[in-house]
Amino acid sequence: ERKLAAILSADVVGYSRLMAEDEVATLRTLTAYLEQIGVLVKQHRGHVVDAEGDNLLAEVPSALDATRGAVEVQGVLRARNASLPAERKMEFRIGLHLSDVMVEGERIYGDGVNIAARLEGLAEPGGICFSGTVHEQVRHKLDLSYEDLGEQRVKNIPDPIRVYRWRPRAVPALDTQRDTVPRTSLLIAPFRNLSPNTDDAFFVRGIVEDLATLLSRFPDLDVIPHHHLREDSEEALDPLKLAHALSVRYFLSGSLRRLDDKIRITVALIDGERGTQLWGNHYDRRSAELFEMQDEIVEGIATAFGSQLWHAAVAPLVQARPENLDAWALVQRAVVTMIRSHTRESLAETEQLLRRAIAIEPRYPLALATLAQVLGNKVRGLFSDAPETDEAEALRLVNEAGREAAGDPRVVYRMGGACLRLGQPARALGILERAIDLDPSWAPARTDLGMALIGLGRVSEGTDVLRGVVAASQLDPQLWNYRLQLGIGLMLAGDVPGAEGQLRRSIDQLSHFHLSWFFLGLILAGQGKREQAREAIATARNLEPSIHRERYEDLIRKSLSDETSNAVVDLFRTLWP
């Protein structure tokens, strides 16, 4: 029997090395992953024809089903790899081809099978290559990112093959995993500050962020950080409303009181569906024992969830802690300062706090990466008086933080954010994808990833990511920034009315950031609303009067393509009051 079929060929990258290092662990992972692939192939109306060693061959009725299935396979496997040590991750390459095949029982034969195998060999780890025949079937039906590799000659195939490469989108892959792999959702709610000193808010926030980062490393646990929730929101005060608003099963609430050298932390793990407490405790320690107290809280939560893997999961983060608590406290104060204000003065204060922390702990990765991001903000925000010097120092700090990062998603995110702000979107993209692998729930990392995609010309993908962030972050105090970035992305995509809507809603939430008004002015001018545009540009100038027109023009040139930047600069000059 002969028939037309889509052929999927997959194999493991570096299988021999994995087997040589640990046969038992490799076979255990391989068995689980092949079973997962088989389930997903079946869900897309196909069946596995053969699976020998690390190779798998499957037949699917249509190119559309086969492509959807292959993308889902890579997304799910990538998510499962996120919980494995780097040396144990198992990545597959996939080749897809549409061809006439011969069928004998459950087996298939023909040149099409060989072509699919050759395409697999051209794919990147975790990637997919498919033939021109598959591309022709799916290019107008699936919203995917393709790269045309041109005509390729491959072994034992006489004619060249037109090859296309699928490039994964990090955030959708992680979203696919959430639909496929059962996980427990946990929100770390804002802790109440019961200290006599109200300025201890930065201390409380730092503890909660540390707990969120530690718990995000647990296998099969989706941790939603506390910064997804405004502390003054109605949901923050009502456990059941909180669970319903953010669709979480469990949440951790607590309070902190600090008096002189003593700290008391009270925590409770709540079932969001029933509103009942599953576990709780209080801890009284000296300030110097803060990290030990955090470890005890994490251990208590791990016990409540029945996790036996928490020691290995959080070990890299524990190793990256500073020896001096003063350095930790300075970084927490700097982060709060950076988040709560967006002016030249607040940025200078943040920079000073971080330099003090690094003077105490020169190899503290979170301090190094955060300072790199702050210097990037100075350059991007037009605040830097010596942009070339700040850029060089920021890149040096990124490299130093990378050597010390030890898997902390906060460090990796800020490294990527610094690269993005310094005009290196390709480098930023790779770093930000790693940050999202470490902590899929972190909206700031996903926002920067969207902007990195836009910076690489992948505007449609980037705006899709940003739309997802905005939709999932309605209670997030940083929603104004996510809307600002989405507005910029929509402007570059040509959706000027949509861009204006996002910018206006961003300004409604936070009205004193000069770049929001600057981009709103450009968007209004693009619609012919000249008087409104002049008013917006005048507002930007009044908020930061020390920034000269030439600095804004330089930002336009860096944000837009060469073909359009000159025209926009000319238009901008007519708006300058």
Secondary structure, DSSP 8 states (H G I E B T S, - for coil): -EEEEEEEEEEETTHHHHHHH-HHHHHHHHHHHHHHHHHHHHHTT-EEEEEETTEEEEEES-HHHHHHHHHHHHHHHHHHHTTS-GGG---EEEEEEEEEEEEETTEEESHHHHHHHHHHHHS-TT-EEEEHHHHHHHTTTS---EEEEEEE--TT-SS-EEEEEE---HHHHHHHHHHHS--EEEEE---EE-SS-GGGHHHHHHHHHHHHHHHTTSTTEEEE-GGGS-TTSHHHH-HHHHHHHHT-SEEEEEEEEEETTEEEEEEEEEETTTTEEEEEEEEEEEGGGHHHHHHHHHHHHHHHHT-S-HHHHHHHHHHTS-S-HHHHHHHHHHHHHHHH--SHHHHHHHHHHHHHHHHH-TT-HHHHHHHHHHHHHHHHTT--SSHHHHHHHHHHHHHHHHHH-TT-HHHHHHHHHHHHHTT-HHHHHHHHHHHHHH-TT-HHHHHHHHHHHHHTT-HHHHHHHHHHHHHH-TT-TTHHHHHHHHHHHHHHHT-HHHHHHHHHHHHHH----HHHHHHHHHHHHHTT-HHHHHHHHHHHHHHSTTS-HHHHHHHHHHHS-HHHHHHHHHHHHHH--
